[in-house]
Amino acid sequence: MMRFEYFEPDTLDEAVTLLGQYAGKASLMAGGTDLLVEIKEHLHRPDYVINIKKICDLDALTYNNTDGLTIGSLTTVRAVETSPVVLEKYAGLAQAARHLGSIQVRNRATVAGNICRASPSADTLPPLIADEATLKLYGPGGERVLPMEVFFTGPRQTQITKDEILTEIVIPPPPPHTGKAYIKHGRRKAMELATVGVGVSLTLDGDFCREVRIVLGAVAPTPIRAWEAEATLRGTVIDEALIEAAAVKAMEVSRPISDVRSSAVHRRKMVHVQTRRVIALALSRARSDS
């Protein structure tokens, strides 16, 4: 492992100051599950590592009916996976957390780290965007809030600046009769990067689909909304034919590449299959939500 200078700031302002002082040469560490591996394998060479573990109040995982769910930047994936309120109200996010790496990784990795790494195949991104998550960023000018949907600009590229820290992820409370789901496709069932990931949040008004959000992962440079697929379902009484039509629309909007894990052709086909399955699952959950 290459040498680097190591800091453990006690406050956000101290961390932000260090980031500004060493702009472009410093890396933040929360869980460290990606950063330390990349340093060991010489894929990333920071001169400075800033560990934010000692900063108080960044590990919150709270819920209320007004603001919804708040996930602090030090909250582990395992904490989200096992949270009763996440399991009850944000089933898609709970499913995504369950699929991320191994249980050892999930006990250290943070949701915020998964977001900031901005991998197109990151599991938590599609359900969080489908759930209308917003991100709180703290920098020298104070706090700013961004919809997560616009946060990603490319593979491993985001709108966060070199002297900002993601402090909280906030997800609004789900309306009544809402079903959420996430389905991941990979070469194996555990400890696998997504070949295709699809997150859905669907709200019913009686028999009609009042709102739906469909987000695709691992099939474009960033997570993408399947807008035309959503329009196919919104305002309708959803049946198998409409689900099939929406799945086709989702497949058409995908822009996958071929790599060592899958061909582009196979990914597109799996977008069709997985979108059909995840819509049906979210619809079933919305119908049973009291």
C-alpha positions in Angstrom: 0.0 0.0 0.0 1.3 3.4 -0.9 1.9 6.0 1.8 -0.7 8.7 2.6 -1.3 11.3 5.3 -4.2 10.4 7.5 -6.7 12.7 9.3 -9.6 12.1 11.8 -11.5 15.4 12.0 -14.0 15.9 14.9 -16.4 18.2 13.1 -17.9 18.7 9.6 -16.3 22.1 9.3 -12.8 20.6 10.1 -13.4 17.9 7.5 -14.5 20.5 4.9 -11.5 22.7 5.6 -9.2 19.7 5.1 -10.9 18.9 1.8 -10.5 22.4 0.6 -6.8 22.6 1.7 -6.0 19.4 -0.1 -8.4 19.8 -3.0 -8.1 17.0 -5.6 -5.5 15.1 -3.5 -7.7 14.0 -0.6 -10.2 11.1 -0.3 -13.0 10.8 2.3 -13.4 7.5 4.1 -16.5 6.3 5.9 -16.8 2.5 5.6 -13.7 2.3 3.4 -14.8 -0.9 1.7 -14.1 0.5 -1.8 -11.4 3.1 -1.0 -9.0 0.8 0.9 -9.2 -1.9 -1.8 -8.5 0.6 -4.5 -5.5 2.0 -2.6 -4.1 -1.5 -2.0 -4.5 -2.4 -5.7 -3.0 0.9 -6.8 -6.2 1.9 -8.6 -6.5 5.1 -6.5 -3.6 7.1 -5.1 -4.7 9.8 -2.7 -2.1 11.8 -0.9 -4.4 12.4 2.0 -7.2 10.2 3.6 -9.8 11.9 5.7 -11.8 9.5 8.0 -15.1 11.0 9.0 -16.0 8.3 11.5 -15.4 10.5 14.6 -17.9 13.2 13.5 -20.9 13.0 15.7 -24.5 12.6 14.5 -23.7 11.3 11.0 -25.0 7.8 11.7 -28.7 8.7 12.0 -31.4 6.3 10.8 -34.7 7.9 11.7 -38.2 8.1 10.4 -41.3 10.3 11.0 -44.5 10.7 9.1 -43.7 14.3 8.1 -40.1 14.2 6.9 -39.8 10.5 6.1 -36.6 8.5 6.4 -33.3 10.1 7.1 -30.1 8.1 6.5 -26.9 9.7 7.8 -23.6 9.4 5.9 -22.2 7.0 8.4 -25.2 4.7 8.4 -24.2 1.2 7.3 -25.9 -0.8 4.6 -26.5 -3.5 7.2 -28.4 -1.0 9.4 -30.7 -0.1 6.5 -31.1 -3.7 5.5 -32.3 -4.8 9.0 -34.3 -1.6 9.9 -38.0 -2.5 10.7 -39.2 0.8 9.2 -37.2 0.4 6.0 -38.5 -3.2 5.7 -42.1 -1.9 6.2 -42.1 1.3 4.2 -39.1 1.1 1.7 -39.1 -2.5 0.7 -37.1 -1.8 -2.5 -34.3 -0.1 -0.6 -34.2 -3.0 1.8 -34.0 -5.5 -1.1 -31.2 -3.5 -2.6 -29.2 -3.4 0.7 -29.7 -7.2 1.1 -28.1 -7.7 -2.4 -25.0 -5.5 -1.8 -21.8 -7.4 -1.4 -21.4 -9.8 1.5 -22.7 -9.4 5.1 -19.2 -8.5 6.2 -19.1 -5.7 3.6 -22.6 -4.5 4.5 -21.5 -4.2 8.2 -18.9 -1.6 7.2 -20.1 -0.1 3.9 -22.3 3.0 4.0 -25.2 3.9 1.8 -23.7 7.3 1.3 -20.5 5.7 0.1 -22.4 3.6 -2.4 -24.0 6.7 -3.7 -20.9 8.8 -3.9 -18.9 6.1 -5.7 -21.5 6.6 -8.5 -21.0 3.2 -10.1 -23.7 2.5 -12.7 -24.3 -0.9 -11.2 -24.6 0.3 -7.6 -27.6 -1.5 -6.0 -29.0 1.3 -3.8 -29.3 3.9 -6.6 -32.4 2.7 -8.5 -34.7 2.3 -5.4 -33.5 5.5 -3.8 -34.2 7.5 -7.0 -37.6 5.7 -7.4 -38.3 6.8 -3.8 -37.6 10.4 -4.7 -34.6 10.7 -2.3 -32.8 14.0 -1.8 -29.2 14.5 -0.8 -27.9 17.1 1.7 -24.4 18.3 0.9 -22.3 20.4 3.3 -19.4 22.6 2.1 -17.7 25.9 2.8 -20.8 27.8 1.8 -23.1 25.8 4.1 -25.7 23.2 3.1 -27.4 22.6 -0.2 -29.9 20.0 -1.2 -30.1 18.1 -4.5 -32.6 15.6 -5.8 -30.7 12.3 -6.1 -32.0 11.9 -9.6 -29.8 14.8 -10.9 -26.8 14.0 -8.7 -25.0 11.6 -11.2 -23.3 13.0 -14.2 -21.4 9.9 -15.5 -19.7 6.7 -14.3 -18.1 7.6 -11.0 -19.0 11.3 -11.6 -21.4 13.4 -9.5 -22.3 17.0 -8.8 -20.5 17.0 -5.4 -17.6 19.4 -5.3 -14.1 18.5 -4.0 -14.7 20.3 -0.7 -18.3 19.0 0.0 -19.5 16.1 2.1 -22.7 14.2 1.7 -24.3 14.3 5.2 -27.8 12.9 4.8 -30.1 11.1 2.4 -33.7 12.0 3.0 -36.6 10.0 1.5 -40.2 11.3 1.8 -42.8 9.1 3.5 -44.7 6.8 1.1 -48.3 7.7 0.4 -51.0 5.1 1.3 -51.3 2.1 -1.1 -47.8 2.4 -2.3 -45.7 -0.6 -3.3 -41.9 -0.6 -3.7 -39.6 -3.2 -5.1 -36.1 -3.8 -6.5 -34.9 -6.7 -8.5 -31.3 -7.3 -9.5 -29.9 -9.6 -12.2 -26.4 -11.0 -12.0 -24.4 -14.1 -12.9 -24.9 -15.4 -9.4 -27.2 -14.8 -6.4 -24.8 -13.3 -3.9 -21.7 -11.0 -3.8 -22.2 -10.0 -7.4 -22.4 -6.7 -9.2 -25.6 -6.0 -11.0 -25.9 -6.8 -14.6 -29.3 -5.1 -14.6 -31.1 -3.5 -11.6 -34.6 -2.2 -11.6 -36.3 -0.1 -8.9 -40.0 0.7 -8.8 -42.3 2.8 -6.6 -46.0 2.5 -7.5 -49.0 4.2 -5.8 -52.6 3.3 -6.4 -55.8 5.4 -6.1 -58.5 2.7 -5.9 -57.8 0.5 -8.9 -56.0 3.3 -10.8 -52.2 3.9 -10.9 -51.9 7.4 -9.5 -48.0 7.5 -9.6 -45.2 5.3 -10.7 -41.4 5.7 -10.9 -39.3 3.2 -12.7 -35.5 3.4 -12.5 -32.9 1.3 -14.3 -29.4 0.6 -13.2 -26.3 -0.9 -14.9 -27.7 -0.2 -18.4 -26.5 3.4 -19.0 -23.7 5.6 -17.7 -25.9 6.7 -14.8 -29.2 5.4 -13.4 -32.0 6.4 -15.7 -35.8 6.9 -15.4 -37.9 4.9 -17.8 -40.3 7.9 -18.5 -42.3 6.3 -21.3 -42.7 3.1 -19.4 -44.1 5.1 -16.5 -46.5 7.0 -18.8 -47.8 3.7 -20.0 -49.0 2.8 -16.5 -49.9 6.2 -14.9 -53.6 6.8 -14.7 -54.6 3.3 -15.8 -56.0 0.1 -14.3 -52.8 -1.9 -14.6 -53.1 -5.4 -16.2 -50.7 -7.8 -17.7 -50.8 -6.2 -21.1 -49.9 -2.8 -19.7 -47.1 -4.3 -17.7 -45.7 -6.0 -20.8 -46.0 -2.7 -22.7 -44.2 -0.8 -20.0 -41.4 -3.4 -19.9 -40.9 -3.0 -23.6 -40.6 0.8 -23.2 -38.1 0.3 -20.4 -36.0 -2.0 -22.6 -36.1 0.5 -25.4 -34.7 3.4 -23.3 -31.8 1.3 -21.9 -28.3 1.9 -23.3 -26.2 -1.0 -22.0 -22.7 -1.9 -23.0 -21.0 -5.2 -23.4 -18.4 -6.1 -20.8 -17.0 -9.1 -19.0 -20.2 -9.6 -17.1 -22.7 -9.5 -19.9 -23.4 -8.5 -23.5 -25.5 -5.5 -24.3 -28.0 -7.7 -26.1 -28.5 -9.8 -22.9 -28.7 -6.8 -20.7 -31.5 -5.3 -22.9 -33.4 -8.6 -22.7 -33.1 -8.7 -19.0 -34.3 -5.1 -18.6 -37.5 -6.3 -20.3 -37.8 -9.4 -18.0 -36.9 -7.7 -14.8 -39.0 -4.6 -15.4 -42.0 -6.8 -15.9 -41.3 -8.8 -12.7 -40.6 -5.7 -10.5 -43.8 -3.8 -11.7 -45.9 -6.9 -10.8 -44.2 -7.2 -7.4 -44.7 -3.5 -6.6 -48.3 -3.6 -7.8 -49.0 -6.6 -5.5 -47.5 -4.7 -2.6 -49.5 -1.6 -3.3 -52.7 -3.6 -3.4 -52.0 -5.2 -0.1 -50.7 -1.9 1.6 -53.2 -0.8 4.2 
